[in-house]
Amino acid sequence: MNIYQNHPFTIAGTFGKEAACDQASSFNLRWGYSVPEWFQSTPPERVGLNGEYDYFGLKKRVEAVFASQFTAAEWAHLSVTQRGRVVILQGIVPDAAVLCRLVDAASRVEGAIRVDTAWVTCATEVHACVAV
């Protein structure tokens, strides 16, 4: 059964005081166009590594970008999560320059609208606090 075929849809009675007749009328409803477009495709934050639907697709694609563009030591103590289209980074990075590069790479992944770094600490800051 094809959901994109035309189906007759019958309306009986009037709608509002300005309706001129009480006769039943019908029109064709095309099911493929009755649903908003954003229900017919996978949201960009839910697309997996190979184009399949994946609830954590954005997280996995950001991790794949990090693995290909950065050394393991640069993001070994960093965790990546997602909340909708927002990428959330948590953990420790070596320095602020690496953090800026990580944020730039994560923000360029399709589906990401924001990168949250509120829970990221630079290792140089941690060592400075210990030395005081």
Helices and strands as residue ranges (DSSP letters): E 6-11, E 25-30, G 31-33, G 37-39, G 44-46, H 57-69, H 72-75, E 78-83, E 86-93, H 96-107, E 114-122, H 123-131
